[in-house]
Amino acid sequence: MGKDSKIELTVSTDENHVPENINWKAELEGIDSDAKALLLSVWDKKEENMLRIDLWTKEMTIDEMKHFFYRSLLSMADTFERATNEAQICNDMRDFAHYFGVQTKIVSPSGNDEGAE
């Protein structure tokens, strides 16, 4: 028999409801950590539509946001490939992630090395 797994998100906000702290816990994985940003997407099976919450704290820098999106794009390509085995479109997604990294100056045009600024 399988186990239930609980993932808990706690967001502390200021008086204007701007996130000041994000904490997430995943007990089975032993995670209890603060974060500066989160992108949460869920597929509503009844409505057949995506619901999402995108949050970031006041401390998140623009440079950190660039890295966060770059890595998120790469991660989505990896996840989609594992789910569908559609390698070509996933490689196209990785190419776009590289383009994004180059345009935001966090990846050098010649390779995948970060910190090209």
C-alpha positions as CSV (number, residue, x, y, z in Angstrom):
1,M,0.0,0.0,0.0
2,G,1.3,3.5,-0.9
3,K,1.8,6.4,1.4
4,D,0.3,9.8,1.4
5,S,2.8,12.6,1.0
6,K,2.2,16.1,2.2
7,I,3.8,19.2,0.8
8,E,3.3,22.3,2.9
9,L,3.8,25.9,1.7
10,T,3.8,28.9,4.2
11,V,3.9,32.4,2.8
12,S,4.4,35.3,5.2
13,T,3.4,38.7,3.7
14,D,3.7,42.4,4.7
15,E,0.8,44.7,5.3
16,N,0.4,45.1,1.5
17,H,0.3,41.3,1.0
18,V,3.7,41.2,-0.7
19,P,5.6,38.0,0.2
20,E,8.4,38.5,2.7
21,N,9.2,34.8,3.4
22,I,8.3,31.5,1.7
23,N,8.8,28.2,3.5
24,W,8.2,24.8,2.1
25,K,8.1,21.4,3.8
26,A,8.0,17.9,2.3
27,E,8.1,15.6,5.3
28,L,8.8,12.3,3.4
29,E,11.8,13.9,1.7
30,G,13.0,15.6,4.8
31,I,12.8,19.1,3.4
32,D,12.1,22.2,5.5
33,S,13.5,25.1,3.7
34,D,13.0,28.8,3.0
35,A,12.7,30.0,-0.6
36,K,12.7,33.3,-2.4
37,A,10.3,32.3,-5.2
38,L,7.9,29.6,-6.3
39,L,6.0,28.7,-9.4
40,L,3.2,26.3,-8.6
41,S,1.1,24.9,-11.4
42,V,-1.6,22.3,-11.0
43,W,-3.9,20.7,-13.7
44,D,-7.5,20.9,-12.7
45,K,-8.9,17.6,-14.1
46,K,-12.5,18.7,-13.9
47,E,-12.0,22.0,-15.7
48,E,-9.1,20.6,-17.9
49,N,-7.2,23.8,-17.2
50,M,-4.1,24.9,-15.4
51,L,-4.2,26.8,-12.2
52,R,-1.1,28.6,-10.9
53,I,0.4,30.7,-8.2
54,D,3.6,32.6,-8.9
55,L,5.2,34.3,-5.9
56,W,8.6,35.8,-5.0
57,T,9.9,37.6,-2.0
58,K,11.1,41.2,-1.7
59,E,14.6,39.8,-1.4
60,M,14.6,38.1,-4.8
61,T,17.0,39.9,-7.1
62,I,16.5,40.3,-10.8
63,D,19.6,38.2,-11.4
64,E,18.2,35.4,-9.2
65,M,14.9,35.6,-11.1
66,K,16.8,35.2,-14.4
67,H,18.5,32.1,-13.1
68,F,15.2,30.8,-11.6
69,F,13.4,31.1,-14.9
70,Y,16.4,29.6,-16.9
71,R,16.5,26.6,-14.7
72,S,12.7,26.3,-14.7
73,L,12.6,26.2,-18.4
74,L,15.3,23.4,-18.5
75,S,13.4,21.5,-15.8
76,M,10.1,21.7,-17.8
77,A,11.9,20.3,-20.9
78,D,13.2,17.4,-18.8
79,T,9.9,16.7,-17.2
80,F,8.0,16.8,-20.5
81,E,10.5,14.5,-22.1
82,R,10.2,12.0,-19.2
83,A,6.4,12.2,-19.5
84,T,6.1,12.0,-23.3
85,N,9.4,10.7,-24.8
86,E,9.1,13.5,-27.3
87,A,12.9,14.3,-27.5
88,Q,12.8,16.7,-30.5
89,I,10.4,19.2,-29.0
90,C,12.2,18.9,-25.7
91,N,15.5,19.7,-27.3
92,D,13.7,22.8,-28.9
93,M,12.6,23.8,-25.4
94,R,16.2,23.5,-24.2
95,D,17.4,25.6,-27.1
96,F,14.9,28.3,-26.1
97,A,16.1,28.0,-22.5
98,H,19.7,28.5,-23.8
99,Y,18.5,31.5,-25.9
100,F,16.8,33.0,-22.8
101,G,20.0,32.5,-20.8
102,V,22.1,34.2,-23.4
103,Q,19.7,37.1,-23.8
104,T,19.6,37.6,-20.0
105,K,23.4,37.3,-19.9
106,I,23.5,34.4,-17.4
107,V,24.8,31.9,-20.1
108,S,27.6,32.5,-22.6
109,P,26.6,32.1,-26.2
110,S,29.2,29.4,-26.8
111,G,28.2,27.0,-24.0
112,N,26.0,26.2,-21.0
113,D,28.2,27.8,-18.5
114,E,26.4,30.1,-16.2
115,G,27.6,33.5,-15.0
116,A,28.4,34.9,-18.4
117,E,27.9,38.5,-17.1
